[in-house]
Amino acid sequence: MKPTVTMHNSGSRIRDRINRRITRYANRFKKNRGVLVGLPRGTEGNYDGKTVPLAVIGAVQEFGSADGRIPERSFLRIPLQNGSDRFRRVFVALMPRVARGEMTMHDFMEFLGNDAVGVSREAIQAGIAPANAQSTINKKGSDTPLIDTGQLWQSITHKIEE
């Protein structure tokens, strides 16, 4: 549905100018649908000496393993939910710039995506509970969950849905 403005007793030039401006704003906002944050398709990681899609490794860490041996360590859902106020502040601060044409919607989404990736990476670096089992600590030489080679947290990225 195309937004329009109807003005009674006013010149058609003013009405046309307002309608063009509203249409321009509407087009700016509808080009990009959202920002996806996660692990890219096609990236592979190493798990117990086997090459495995990194998205599978990420899903097991995010939700826990089916057999219960690997506990849930949410590095996406919970950090991004906890950052919702931060993202809301970014939205409020930058959306007027988009409306005024000082920033494209794509650039806004790019900024938001980079911010969300940063939130997820920061959560991993800060440490996500529960702690590693002693056998895992012995195996990798570190007690920080989700960080071994750094491939998982370094691979977190975003994509703008268009």
C-alpha positions as CSV (number, residue, x, y, z in Angstrom):
1,M,0.0,0.0,0.0
2,K,1.4,3.4,-1.0
3,P,1.2,6.0,1.7
4,T,-0.5,9.2,0.6
5,V,-1.5,12.5,2.1
6,T,-4.8,14.2,1.3
7,M,-5.0,17.9,1.9
8,H,-8.2,19.9,1.3
9,N,-8.1,23.4,0.1
10,S,-4.4,23.3,-0.6
11,G,-2.5,23.4,-3.8
12,S,-1.7,20.2,-5.6
13,R,2.0,21.1,-5.8
14,I,2.3,21.0,-2.0
15,R,0.4,17.7,-1.8
16,D,2.5,16.2,-4.6
17,R,5.7,17.3,-2.9
18,I,4.6,15.7,0.4
19,N,3.6,12.5,-1.3
20,R,6.9,12.3,-3.1
21,R,8.8,12.8,0.2
22,I,6.7,10.2,2.0
23,T,7.2,7.7,-0.9
24,R,11.0,8.4,-0.8
25,Y,11.1,7.7,3.0
26,A,9.0,4.6,2.6
27,N,11.3,3.3,-0.1
28,R,14.4,3.9,2.1
29,F,12.9,1.8,4.9
30,K,11.6,-1.2,2.9
31,K,14.8,-2.0,1.0
32,N,16.3,-4.0,3.8
33,R,14.4,-6.5,5.8
34,G,16.6,-7.3,8.8
35,V,20.0,-8.4,10.0
36,L,20.9,-12.0,10.5
37,V,23.7,-12.8,13.0
38,G,25.5,-16.1,13.2
39,L,27.9,-18.4,11.6
40,P,28.3,-18.4,7.8
41,R,27.3,-21.4,5.7
42,G,30.2,-23.3,4.2
43,T,32.7,-22.6,7.0
44,E,34.2,-25.7,8.5
45,G,35.7,-26.3,11.9
46,N,37.4,-29.1,13.7
47,Y,35.8,-31.2,16.4
48,D,37.6,-34.2,17.9
49,G,39.8,-34.4,14.8
50,K,36.9,-34.4,12.4
51,T,36.0,-31.6,9.9
52,V,32.5,-30.5,10.7
53,P,30.4,-27.5,9.4
54,L,31.0,-24.6,11.9
55,A,27.2,-24.0,12.0
56,V,26.8,-27.5,13.4
57,I,29.5,-26.9,16.1
58,G,27.8,-23.6,16.8
59,A,24.3,-25.2,17.1
60,V,25.6,-27.8,19.5
61,Q,27.2,-25.1,21.7
62,E,24.2,-22.8,21.4
63,F,21.6,-25.5,22.4
64,G,23.6,-28.3,23.9
65,S,24.2,-31.8,22.5
66,A,21.3,-34.3,22.2
67,D,23.1,-36.7,24.5
68,G,23.6,-34.1,27.1
69,R,27.4,-34.4,27.2
70,I,27.8,-30.8,25.9
71,P,25.8,-28.3,27.9
72,E,24.0,-25.3,26.3
73,R,26.2,-22.2,26.1
74,S,24.3,-19.6,24.3
75,F,26.6,-17.2,22.5
76,L,23.9,-15.8,20.2
77,R,20.4,-15.9,21.6
78,I,21.1,-14.8,25.2
79,P,23.8,-12.1,24.5
80,L,21.6,-10.6,21.8
81,Q,18.5,-10.7,23.9
82,N,20.5,-9.1,26.8
83,G,21.7,-6.4,24.3
84,S,18.2,-5.4,23.2
85,D,18.3,-2.1,25.1
86,R,21.6,-1.3,23.5
87,F,20.2,-2.0,20.1
88,R,17.1,0.0,20.8
89,R,19.3,3.0,21.7
90,V,21.3,2.6,18.5
91,F,17.9,2.5,16.6
92,V,16.7,5.7,18.3
93,A,20.0,7.5,17.8
94,L,20.5,6.6,14.1
95,M,17.0,6.2,12.6
96,P,16.5,10.0,12.4
97,R,19.6,10.2,10.2
98,V,18.1,7.6,7.9
99,A,14.9,9.5,7.7
100,R,16.7,12.7,6.9
101,G,18.8,10.9,4.2
102,E,22.1,11.4,6.0
103,M,22.5,7.6,6.3
104,T,21.3,4.8,4.1
105,M,19.2,2.1,5.5
106,H,21.8,-0.4,4.4
107,D,24.5,1.5,6.3
108,F,22.2,1.5,9.4
109,M,21.7,-2.2,9.1
110,E,25.5,-2.7,8.6
111,F,26.2,-0.7,11.8
112,L,23.6,-2.7,13.8
113,G,24.9,-6.0,12.4
114,N,28.5,-5.1,13.4
115,D,27.3,-4.1,16.8
116,A,25.4,-7.4,17.3
117,V,28.5,-9.4,16.2
118,G,30.5,-7.5,18.8
119,V,28.0,-8.3,21.5
120,S,28.2,-12.0,20.8
121,R,32.0,-12.0,20.6
122,E,32.3,-10.0,23.8
123,A,30.1,-12.6,25.6
124,I,32.3,-15.4,24.4
125,Q,35.5,-13.7,25.5
126,A,34.0,-12.8,28.9
127,G,33.2,-16.5,29.4
128,I,29.8,-18.3,29.1
129,A,28.6,-20.6,31.8
130,P,28.8,-23.4,32.6
131,A,32.5,-23.9,33.0
132,N,34.4,-26.5,31.0
133,A,34.7,-29.9,32.4
134,Q,38.1,-30.8,33.8
135,S,38.6,-33.3,30.9
136,T,38.0,-30.4,28.4
137,I,40.4,-28.2,30.3
138,N,43.0,-30.9,30.2
139,K,42.5,-31.5,26.5
140,K,42.6,-27.9,25.3
141,G,44.7,-26.3,28.0
142,S,42.2,-23.6,28.8
143,D,39.2,-23.2,31.1
144,T,37.4,-20.6,28.9
145,P,34.3,-22.2,27.3
146,L,33.8,-21.8,23.5
147,I,37.4,-20.6,22.9
148,D,40.0,-23.1,21.7
149,T,41.4,-22.1,18.4
150,G,39.3,-18.9,18.2
151,Q,37.7,-20.0,15.0
152,L,34.1,-20.0,16.4
153,W,34.0,-16.5,17.8
154,Q,36.1,-15.1,14.9
155,S,33.6,-16.6,12.4
156,I,30.5,-14.9,13.9
157,T,29.3,-12.5,11.3
158,H,26.1,-10.8,10.0
159,K,24.2,-10.6,6.8
160,I,21.6,-8.0,5.8
161,E,18.4,-9.6,4.6
162,E,17.3,-7.9,1.4
